[in-house]
Amino acid sequence: MSVSIVFIGLIVGFLVGLTGVGGAALLTPILLLIGINPTIAVGSDFVYNSITKMFGVIQHWRQKTINFKMVKYFSLGSLPSALLAFAILRHFDSIKRDEFIKYGLGYILILVSISIIVRIVLDQRFRLKDKPFKTIEEKKGLTICMGAIFGFIVGLTSIGSGSLFALAMLYLYRMSATEIVGTDIAHAFLLVTLTGLLNISFGNVNYPLVFNLLVGSIPGVLIGSNLSAKVPAKPLKAAMALVVLVSGLKLL
């Protein structure tokens, strides 16, 4: 048991529960800063995310807030592209792979921080609630293509399984907030579980690290979720976006 890792899990879980911002964007750069190898950090984060998202899927399944058609179309694009990203990484030697992951993380963290700010600032103004939206079936090709692009990004860095897909659903589809969250978690569970299994098969997972993070993050998420209705989320999300942005810049 590592007290420092448990504490990191507690803080990340608390912030995720409080604001809904994806844990990978917060956790992975922290793991790199404390000296965890980039490949191991990403692989361990996939397994950690798979376990935590499993509980979210169960809850949203009970609430019937998962759009399975959207999950299917996203997965048709994201799962093969994540496999492709993993295969590309395997062609690098360990030094080049770690360097590629580190710089890739930097750029994606910057993208994720921008997506968080966009959701905060432009949500009500540009969501176009009163405009006619095409159905998911009519946007099948677009959905699969977005899944492929974002799935490749997630496969490389472990980051974006929540924020990027949620942003796409927010502006391109007519879905309720709870349905966006439930669908996002269900798809992310499939994506990070697949990539987690791949990383397990190649020995890229530090199991004590994952265990210690879970010990801290599970109560952290519960505490943050209970306080989320009492604490203004937008200022916290903006502050976290700034932290993510700085983390991304430091990795470049």
Backbone bond lengths (Angstrom), bond angles and torsions (degrees), N, CA, C in turn:
res aa  C-N    CA-C-N  psi(-1)  N-CA   C-N-CA  omega(-1)  CA-C   N-CA-C  phi
1 M - - - 1.457 - - 1.528 109.84 -
2 S 1.324 117.23 123.43 1.460 122.62 178.18 1.523 108.60 -107.88
3 V 1.329 116.07 114.22 1.459 120.66 -176.81 1.523 111.26 -61.36
4 S 1.332 116.66 -39.21 1.470 119.52 -177.79 1.525 111.65 -65.67
5 I 1.341 117.51 -40.92 1.463 120.62 179.40 1.523 110.58 -69.19
6 V 1.326 116.86 -40.19 1.468 120.49 176.51 1.530 109.94 -59.91
7 F 1.323 116.13 -40.96 1.472 120.69 179.94 1.535 110.60 -65.07
8 I 1.338 116.21 -41.03 1.466 120.03 176.80 1.537 109.90 -60.33
9 G 1.336 116.29 -45.45 1.460 120.52 177.57 1.516 112.16 -60.39
10 L 1.343 116.18 -39.20 1.465 121.19 179.02 1.525 111.21 -62.57
11 I 1.335 116.48 -46.76 1.468 121.01 -178.50 1.526 111.03 -66.02
12 V 1.335 116.68 -45.94 1.468 120.08 -179.89 1.529 110.19 -63.45
13 G 1.330 116.74 -45.55 1.463 120.57 178.82 1.516 111.98 -61.12
14 F 1.333 116.12 -41.38 1.465 120.94 178.76 1.532 111.00 -60.95
15 L 1.328 116.80 -45.73 1.463 120.85 -178.57 1.527 111.70 -68.35
16 V 1.323 116.64 -36.62 1.465 120.29 176.75 1.522 109.83 -64.77
17 G 1.326 117.17 -46.17 1.460 120.64 178.78 1.510 113.00 -64.35
18 L 1.325 116.40 -33.60 1.459 121.48 -177.23 1.516 112.60 -76.71
19 T 1.331 117.43 -38.17 1.466 120.84 -171.67 1.521 114.73 -117.61
20 G 1.329 118.12 -19.94 1.450 120.99 -176.86 1.511 114.16 82.18
21 V 1.334 118.34 -0.95 1.463 121.94 178.02 1.526 109.21 -68.04
22 G 1.333 116.73 140.08 1.458 121.57 -175.71 1.518 113.91 -57.40
23 G 1.337 116.48 136.12 1.451 121.42 -177.52 1.515 114.21 -69.03
24 A 1.342 117.59 -32.67 1.470 120.29 -177.04 1.522 111.61 -62.68
25 A 1.342 116.68 -37.06 1.467 120.16 -179.80 1.512 111.69 -65.55
26 L 1.329 116.78 -24.53 1.460 120.84 177.72 1.529 111.37 -92.87
27 L 1.323 115.90 -41.54 1.462 120.36 -170.87 1.520 113.55 -75.59
28 T 1.342 117.52 -47.85 1.466 120.23 -173.65 1.523 113.10 -58.60
29 P 1.344 119.51 -47.23 1.475 117.50 177.65 1.521 113.48 -63.21
30 I 1.336 117.03 -32.50 1.473 119.70 176.93 1.522 110.17 -63.90
31 L 1.332 116.28 -43.46 1.469 120.13 179.50 1.523 110.87 -61.44
32 L 1.329 116.99 -38.56 1.465 119.70 177.74 1.527 110.95 -66.78
33 L 1.335 115.74 -39.64 1.468 119.71 -178.04 1.525 112.27 -66.16
34 I 1.342 117.23 -29.06 1.471 119.14 -179.55 1.535 111.17 -91.09
35 G 1.352 116.11 6.77 1.456 119.14 171.31 1.511 116.55 99.90
36 I 1.341 117.76 9.39 1.463 119.37 177.46 1.528 109.09 -74.02
37 N 1.325 116.51 136.37 1.459 121.75 177.65 1.529 110.09 -56.41
38 P 1.354 119.05 135.24 1.471 120.77 -176.63 1.525 114.53 -54.38
39 T 1.336 117.29 -43.60 1.467 120.04 -179.91 1.525 111.12 -63.39
40 I 1.337 116.42 -42.45 1.458 120.87 179.19 1.526 110.59 -69.15
41 A 1.320 117.03 -38.65 1.466 121.01 179.41 1.521 110.69 -60.90
42 V 1.334 116.46 -46.02 1.468 120.79 -179.44 1.525 110.59 -67.66
43 G 1.337 117.49 -46.15 1.463 120.59 -179.88 1.517 112.33 -61.61
44 S 1.328 116.87 -43.73 1.467 121.09 179.11 1.521 110.96 -66.20
45 D 1.337 116.12 -36.44 1.457 120.26 179.64 1.525 111.12 -65.39
46 F 1.319 117.88 -37.64 1.461 121.12 176.61 1.529 111.04 -59.57
47 V 1.329 116.94 -47.40 1.463 120.89 -178.47 1.527 110.35 -66.41
48 Y 1.322 116.38 -43.94 1.473 121.59 177.33 1.524 110.51 -58.12
49 N 1.335 116.51 -45.91 1.461 121.27 -179.25 1.519 111.97 -65.94
50 S 1.314 117.23 -37.41 1.454 120.70 179.60 1.522 110.98 -61.39
51 I 1.319 115.97 -44.86 1.469 120.30 -179.09 1.526 111.14 -66.09
52 T 1.324 116.94 -45.70 1.464 119.82 -178.08 1.538 111.34 -67.21
53 K 1.334 117.02 -38.34 1.468 119.57 -178.65 1.528 111.52 -72.34
54 M 1.318 118.18 -23.91 1.457 121.22 178.02 1.528 110.67 -58.90
55 F 1.328 116.51 -41.66 1.461 120.14 179.14 1.528 110.54 -66.46
56 G 1.325 116.74 -36.88 1.449 120.41 177.84 1.521 112.03 -65.81
57 V 1.339 116.99 -39.34 1.468 121.24 178.64 1.526 110.31 -62.44
58 I 1.322 116.68 -43.78 1.467 120.65 179.71 1.523 110.79 -58.77
59 Q 1.332 116.05 -44.66 1.456 120.67 -179.01 1.531 111.42 -65.03
60 H 1.331 117.33 -45.46 1.464 120.01 -178.41 1.530 111.71 -72.46
61 W 1.321 117.21 -28.13 1.471 120.49 173.98 1.526 109.03 -61.99
62 R 1.322 116.53 -44.62 1.471 120.46 179.05 1.528 111.23 -64.05
63 Q 1.339 115.57 -36.17 1.461 120.01 -178.53 1.528 112.92 -81.68
64 K 1.345 116.57 -6.90 1.466 122.54 -178.68 1.525 111.55 57.63
65 T 1.335 115.37 44.74 1.468 120.85 -179.62 1.529 111.40 -115.02
66 I 1.337 116.71 29.39 1.467 121.58 177.14 1.527 109.15 -113.55
67 N 1.316 117.05 125.12 1.459 122.09 174.86 1.534 107.44 -90.65
68 F 1.316 116.65 97.54 1.456 120.89 -172.16 1.531 112.26 -69.01
69 K 1.330 117.11 -27.43 1.466 119.84 177.27 1.536 109.65 -65.49
70 M 1.330 116.49 -42.23 1.462 120.91 177.54 1.532 110.45 -64.86
71 V 1.312 116.40 -42.73 1.468 120.91 177.71 1.528 109.92 -58.68
72 K 1.336 117.02 -42.32 1.472 121.19 -178.98 1.523 111.50 -62.85
73 Y 1.334 116.84 -47.68 1.460 119.79 -176.63 1.529 111.75 -69.47
74 F 1.340 117.02 -40.77 1.462 119.27 175.19 1.532 109.99 -59.34
75 S 1.327 116.31 -43.82 1.467 121.17 -175.97 1.524 112.11 -67.01
76 L 1.344 117.30 -33.90 1.467 120.38 178.00 1.526 111.25 -59.74
77 G 1.325 116.46 -30.15 1.458 119.93 176.97 1.510 113.36 -93.01
78 S 1.349 116.65 -42.09 1.463 120.08 -169.63 1.522 114.07 -76.57
79 L 1.339 117.88 -38.52 1.469 118.99 -175.94 1.534 112.16 -66.67
80 P 1.345 119.35 -47.56 1.477 118.17 176.52 1.522 112.87 -62.94
81 S 1.341 117.37 -38.28 1.470 118.88 -177.84 1.524 111.01 -71.19
82 A 1.334 117.75 -32.11 1.466 120.07 174.93 1.526 110.61 -66.17
83 L 1.337 116.44 -39.03 1.467 120.50 174.98 1.523 110.82 -61.34
84 L 1.334 115.94 -41.47 1.468 120.63 178.62 1.526 110.73 -62.81
85 A 1.333 116.49 -44.23 1.463 120.37 179.47 1.519 111.10 -60.53
86 F 1.338 116.09 -42.48 1.463 120.21 179.84 1.523 110.50 -65.22
87 A 1.340 116.46 -40.81 1.465 120.06 179.36 1.519 111.26 -63.76
88 I 1.323 117.14 -38.99 1.469 120.93 178.43 1.528 110.15 -63.64
89 L 1.330 116.32 -43.48 1.469 119.79 179.44 1.529 111.33 -61.39
90 R 1.334 117.52 -34.61 1.457 120.67 -177.84 1.534 112.00 -67.50
91 H 1.323 117.81 -17.90 1.462 120.93 -179.79 1.530 112.30 -81.17
92 F 1.336 117.01 -14.51 1.463 120.38 176.93 1.525 109.28 -84.81
93 D 1.342 116.65 149.82 1.461 117.83 169.72 1.525 108.15 -72.84
94 S 1.334 117.35 168.06 1.467 121.36 -170.35 1.525 112.73 -59.24
95 I 1.331 117.60 -38.81 1.471 120.59 -178.29 1.522 110.45 -67.85
96 K 1.321 116.98 -48.25 1.458 120.72 -179.74 1.527 110.83 -66.58
97 R 1.345 116.83 -36.03 1.464 120.19 179.10 1.517 110.87 -63.94
98 D 1.331 116.91 -44.86 1.469 120.23 179.09 1.524 111.05 -62.83
99 E 1.329 116.12 -40.34 1.459 119.90 179.67 1.530 111.00 -66.96
100 F 1.334 116.39 -40.92 1.459 121.23 179.10 1.528 110.46 -63.14
101 I 1.337 116.83 -44.21 1.467 121.07 179.30 1.518 110.43 -63.05
102 K 1.314 116.31 -43.04 1.468 120.30 -178.68 1.525 111.53 -60.37
103 Y 1.330 116.76 -49.06 1.468 119.39 -179.87 1.529 111.66 -69.80
104 G 1.338 116.15 -37.12 1.461 119.51 175.79 1.517 111.71 -60.54
105 L 1.332 115.96 -41.93 1.466 120.97 175.99 1.523 111.05 -58.81
106 G 1.319 116.05 -42.85 1.457 119.90 -178.99 1.517 112.21 -58.00
107 Y 1.331 116.44 -49.49 1.469 120.71 -178.72 1.530 111.48 -66.53
108 I 1.340 117.42 -40.81 1.465 119.58 -178.24 1.523 110.98 -70.83
109 L 1.321 118.17 -34.46 1.464 120.15 176.04 1.527 110.83 -61.96
110 I 1.323 116.44 -39.56 1.465 120.01 176.77 1.531 109.80 -63.25
111 L 1.325 116.74 -43.61 1.465 121.00 178.24 1.527 111.26 -62.34
112 V 1.327 116.77 -42.91 1.467 120.96 179.99 1.524 110.79 -64.91
113 S 1.331 117.03 -41.11 1.472 119.79 179.50 1.529 110.49 -62.42
114 I 1.325 116.60 -38.76 1.466 120.42 177.23 1.524 110.44 -65.17
115 S 1.343 116.34 -40.60 1.463 119.67 -179.72 1.521 111.31 -64.27
116 I 1.340 116.91 -35.57 1.470 120.15 177.87 1.524 110.12 -65.07
117 I 1.324 116.13 -45.07 1.468 120.61 179.63 1.526 110.44 -62.78
118 V 1.331 116.58 -41.44 1.468 120.26 178.95 1.523 110.59 -59.45
119 R 1.324 116.16 -43.50 1.467 119.51 -179.87 1.524 111.60 -65.26
120 I 1.324 116.69 -33.38 1.469 119.72 179.99 1.523 111.07 -73.21
121 V 1.325 116.27 -48.70 1.463 121.42 -169.42 1.522 112.85 -83.63
122 L 1.331 116.90 -40.04 1.453 119.69 -168.97 1.522 114.54 -106.44
123 D 1.316 117.93 4.46 1.458 121.09 -174.00 1.527 112.03 -53.16
124 Q 1.325 116.74 -62.61 1.454 120.24 -174.99 1.528 111.99 -70.97
125 R 1.312 117.24 -30.70 1.456 120.76 -173.54 1.524 113.34 -75.65
126 F 1.364 116.18 -35.91 1.458 118.50 -172.21 1.529 113.67 -118.73
127 R 1.302 116.79 13.02 1.455 117.11 -179.75 1.537 112.33 -76.46
128 L 1.321 116.96 -17.87 1.459 121.63 174.30 1.526 111.93 56.93
129 K 1.338 115.38 51.87 1.459 119.35 -174.37 1.526 112.97 -64.49
130 D 1.321 117.41 -29.42 1.456 120.46 -174.68 1.530 113.09 -92.30
131 K 1.328 118.07 -2.63 1.460 120.93 -179.14 1.536 109.99 -86.60
132 P 1.321 118.08 148.79 1.473 119.96 178.26 1.525 110.79 -68.34
133 F 1.323 116.50 130.90 1.458 122.15 179.30 1.524 109.56 -108.05
134 K 1.318 116.53 142.36 1.454 120.09 171.88 1.518 109.26 -70.35
135 T 1.324 116.42 155.41 1.455 120.47 179.15 1.530 109.65 -73.62
136 I 1.316 114.94 167.64 1.463 119.86 177.90 1.526 110.38 -62.58
137 E 1.333 116.56 -37.66 1.462 120.19 178.39 1.526 111.01 -61.25
138 E 1.337 116.06 -40.74 1.458 120.29 179.89 1.526 111.99 -68.33
139 K 1.343 116.06 -23.18 1.468 121.16 179.15 1.528 111.57 -106.13
140 K 1.321 116.41 23.58 1.467 121.08 -176.82 1.524 111.65 -56.01
141 G 1.337 116.66 -49.40 1.471 120.45 -178.35 1.510 111.98 -62.10
142 L 1.341 116.68 -44.33 1.460 121.10 178.88 1.520 111.05 -61.71
143 T 1.330 116.17 -41.20 1.466 121.12 -178.99 1.520 111.02 -63.61
144 I 1.323 116.87 -44.83 1.468 120.62 179.49 1.526 110.71 -64.86
145 C 1.335 117.01 -40.94 1.470 120.85 179.19 1.525 111.60 -63.52
146 M 1.331 116.82 -43.83 1.468 119.87 177.41 1.516 110.28 -63.59
147 G 1.337 116.48 -39.40 1.459 119.76 177.03 1.516 111.18 -59.75
148 A 1.344 116.17 -40.58 1.467 120.23 -179.59 1.525 111.57 -65.23
149 I 1.330 116.60 -44.24 1.480 120.67 -178.80 1.524 110.68 -65.55
150 F 1.330 116.11 -51.24 1.467 119.32 -177.33 1.524 111.58 -70.07
151 G 1.339 117.20 -33.88 1.463 120.37 178.65 1.518 111.51 -64.05
152 F 1.330 116.67 -37.18 1.469 120.87 177.37 1.527 109.93 -63.63
153 I 1.337 116.42 -42.62 1.466 121.39 178.73 1.523 110.64 -61.69
154 V 1.337 115.78 -46.12 1.466 120.15 -179.83 1.525 110.60 -64.65
155 G 1.324 116.81 -40.92 1.458 120.47 179.59 1.516 113.23 -60.40
156 L 1.327 116.87 -32.04 1.461 121.39 179.14 1.516 113.12 -78.90
157 T 1.344 116.75 -37.21 1.472 119.87 -166.13 1.519 115.75 -124.25
158 S 1.332 118.63 -13.54 1.473 125.59 -174.01 1.527 112.43 74.41
159 I 1.327 117.97 -1.64 1.460 121.74 -175.22 1.530 110.31 -106.35
160 G 1.331 116.41 142.06 1.455 121.12 173.72 1.512 114.23 107.13
161 S 1.344 118.54 -3.11 1.467 120.22 -178.40 1.517 111.63 -63.05
162 G 1.342 116.80 -22.79 1.455 120.48 177.61 1.510 112.74 -104.48
163 S 1.324 116.96 -59.25 1.468 120.43 -169.07 1.521 113.34 -64.60
164 L 1.322 119.13 -42.55 1.469 121.16 -176.15 1.527 111.21 -69.87
165 F 1.328 117.46 -45.90 1.454 120.59 -179.83 1.532 111.19 -67.55
166 A 1.330 116.66 -38.87 1.464 119.99 178.95 1.523 110.91 -63.51
167 L 1.327 116.62 -39.34 1.461 120.67 179.08 1.529 110.78 -63.19
168 A 1.326 116.84 -41.03 1.464 120.82 178.06 1.522 110.74 -62.44
169 M 1.330 117.36 -44.69 1.463 120.54 -179.83 1.517 111.86 -66.43
170 L 1.326 116.18 -33.65 1.455 121.00 -177.36 1.520 111.85 -62.73
171 Y 1.334 117.45 -40.35 1.454 120.88 -171.78 1.523 114.78 -104.44
172 L 1.323 118.25 -17.53 1.456 119.65 -174.18 1.524 114.25 -108.69
173 Y 1.339 117.32 -9.44 1.456 119.79 -176.47 1.530 110.12 -135.31
174 R 1.305 115.67 150.95 1.461 120.09 177.07 1.527 108.11 -88.71
175 M 1.301 115.46 95.47 1.457 121.79 -178.34 1.519 109.13 -138.14
176 S 1.329 116.12 147.72 1.458 119.78 176.49 1.528 110.00 -73.39
177 A 1.327 116.30 162.18 1.468 120.78 -178.90 1.524 111.14 -60.33
178 T 1.335 117.51 -42.28 1.467 120.21 -179.00 1.522 111.34 -68.26
179 E 1.345 116.74 -34.45 1.456 119.99 178.52 1.526 111.04 -69.97
180 I 1.323 116.95 -36.78 1.468 120.79 176.00 1.521 110.12 -60.72
181 V 1.338 116.09 -47.02 1.466 120.59 -178.74 1.527 110.69 -63.34
182 G 1.345 116.70 -48.31 1.463 120.47 -178.40 1.516 112.55 -63.11
183 T 1.332 116.79 -43.70 1.469 121.74 179.30 1.522 110.95 -65.66
184 D 1.327 115.36 -41.21 1.459 121.10 179.72 1.525 110.89 -61.55
185 I 1.318 117.00 -45.22 1.468 121.43 -178.85 1.528 110.60 -66.63
186 A 1.344 117.02 -41.08 1.465 120.37 -178.74 1.526 111.20 -64.73
187 H 1.326 116.42 -44.83 1.468 118.91 178.29 1.526 111.18 -66.89
188 A 1.338 115.97 -43.18 1.464 119.53 -179.92 1.522 111.00 -60.96
189 F 1.331 117.28 -35.91 1.470 120.70 178.29 1.533 110.45 -60.32
190 L 1.324 117.17 -45.59 1.471 120.30 178.40 1.520 111.15 -62.15
191 L 1.330 115.31 -44.40 1.469 120.59 -175.64 1.523 111.79 -66.60
192 V 1.333 117.40 -48.91 1.469 119.33 -176.90 1.522 111.73 -74.72
193 T 1.343 117.74 -25.51 1.463 119.62 176.30 1.528 110.27 -68.88
194 L 1.342 116.58 -44.01 1.464 119.87 177.09 1.523 110.96 -59.66
195 T 1.318 116.85 -50.48 1.464 120.16 -178.01 1.531 110.94 -69.01
196 G 1.324 116.74 -31.18 1.458 119.69 175.77 1.518 111.66 -64.13
197 L 1.334 116.71 -43.27 1.470 120.75 178.70 1.525 111.17 -63.64
198 L 1.337 115.86 -38.22 1.468 119.30 177.27 1.526 110.51 -62.85
199 N 1.326 116.53 -43.73 1.463 119.66 179.55 1.521 111.94 -67.81
200 I 1.326 117.35 -34.21 1.457 120.45 175.50 1.530 110.07 -62.57
201 S 1.338 116.21 -43.39 1.464 120.60 -177.14 1.526 112.60 -63.40
202 F 1.336 117.20 -25.36 1.465 120.87 -179.90 1.536 112.23 -104.63
203 G 1.330 117.05 10.73 1.454 120.51 175.03 1.514 115.12 71.45
204 N 1.339 116.55 30.30 1.464 120.22 -177.20 1.531 113.26 -96.91
205 V 1.325 117.18 20.82 1.469 120.66 -174.40 1.519 110.45 -121.89
206 N 1.321 116.57 131.86 1.458 122.72 174.50 1.534 106.80 -99.25
207 Y 1.336 116.96 101.34 1.463 120.94 -172.46 1.531 113.48 -67.16
208 P 1.347 119.48 -41.10 1.473 118.23 174.68 1.528 112.27 -59.55
209 L 1.337 116.84 -36.67 1.467 120.90 177.30 1.523 110.11 -61.94
210 V 1.329 116.70 -47.56 1.469 120.94 179.40 1.520 110.84 -60.55
211 F 1.327 116.74 -44.67 1.467 120.94 -179.05 1.527 111.34 -60.75
212 N 1.323 116.17 -47.58 1.466 119.76 -179.21 1.530 112.24 -64.01
213 L 1.319 116.66 -38.24 1.470 120.05 177.14 1.520 110.86 -63.42
214 L 1.326 116.90 -41.46 1.466 120.79 179.92 1.528 111.66 -66.22
215 V 1.331 116.63 -39.61 1.466 120.60 178.49 1.527 110.81 -57.03
216 G 1.340 116.20 -38.32 1.459 119.43 179.57 1.514 113.62 -84.02
217 S 1.334 116.98 -38.30 1.469 119.14 -170.15 1.523 113.45 -76.26
218 I 1.321 118.36 -32.24 1.471 119.91 -177.87 1.529 111.12 -61.31
219 P 1.342 119.25 -52.83 1.477 117.30 174.92 1.519 112.63 -65.52
220 G 1.334 117.14 -31.51 1.457 120.26 178.65 1.521 112.11 -61.71
221 V 1.336 116.26 -44.73 1.468 120.87 178.12 1.524 110.73 -62.44
222 L 1.325 117.03 -42.59 1.466 120.70 -179.43 1.527 111.27 -63.20
223 I 1.335 116.48 -43.52 1.467 120.44 179.55 1.524 110.53 -65.64
224 G 1.342 116.34 -46.87 1.461 120.42 179.80 1.513 112.33 -61.60
225 S 1.341 117.23 -40.83 1.462 121.15 179.90 1.520 111.39 -63.60
226 N 1.334 116.50 -39.11 1.460 120.20 179.98 1.521 112.03 -68.10
227 L 1.345 116.89 -28.66 1.466 120.74 -178.74 1.528 112.84 -92.20
228 S 1.334 117.07 -8.77 1.459 119.96 -171.86 1.527 113.24 -61.35
229 A 1.330 117.09 -31.88 1.467 119.67 -179.22 1.522 112.00 -76.87
230 K 1.330 117.62 -15.90 1.465 121.21 -175.39 1.529 113.16 -102.01
231 V 1.330 116.83 -12.79 1.459 121.01 -175.53 1.533 108.93 -114.78
232 P 1.342 119.29 131.02 1.469 120.32 177.56 1.522 111.26 -62.41
233 A 1.337 115.84 119.88 1.467 120.44 -171.83 1.524 113.03 -79.01
234 K 1.334 117.90 -34.26 1.466 119.70 -173.13 1.520 113.58 -60.30
235 P 1.343 120.01 -47.16 1.473 118.67 177.98 1.524 112.52 -60.63
236 L 1.338 116.26 -38.53 1.465 119.81 179.00 1.526 111.24 -66.56
237 K 1.334 116.35 -42.25 1.466 119.75 178.28 1.526 110.90 -62.21
238 A 1.336 116.07 -40.27 1.463 119.94 178.80 1.528 110.78 -63.62
239 A 1.342 116.32 -42.12 1.463 120.46 178.61 1.521 111.07 -64.41
240 M 1.349 116.47 -40.34 1.457 120.41 179.40 1.528 110.96 -68.34
241 A 1.333 116.46 -36.38 1.470 119.64 176.21 1.522 110.60 -61.54
242 L 1.329 115.94 -38.62 1.464 120.21 177.83 1.523 110.90 -65.71
243 V 1.329 116.35 -42.02 1.471 120.70 178.22 1.530 110.08 -62.16
244 V 1.342 116.60 -44.81 1.468 121.19 179.09 1.525 110.57 -62.09
245 L 1.349 116.23 -41.24 1.455 120.74 179.48 1.527 110.84 -62.74
246 V 1.322 117.12 -46.66 1.468 121.26 179.33 1.528 110.56 -62.53
247 S 1.330 116.22 -41.34 1.462 120.47 178.23 1.522 110.95 -60.17
248 G 1.340 115.96 -42.90 1.455 120.02 178.16 1.511 112.86 -62.51
249 L 1.330 115.68 -43.65 1.462 120.47 -179.75 1.527 111.54 -64.14
250 K 1.337 116.43 -36.31 1.470 120.55 -178.62 1.527 111.73 -68.10
251 L 1.352 116.36 -26.19 1.457 119.55 -178.42 1.525 112.92 -82.25
252 L 1.323 116.91 -13.82 1.473 120.59 -178.68 1.520 112.15 -83.98
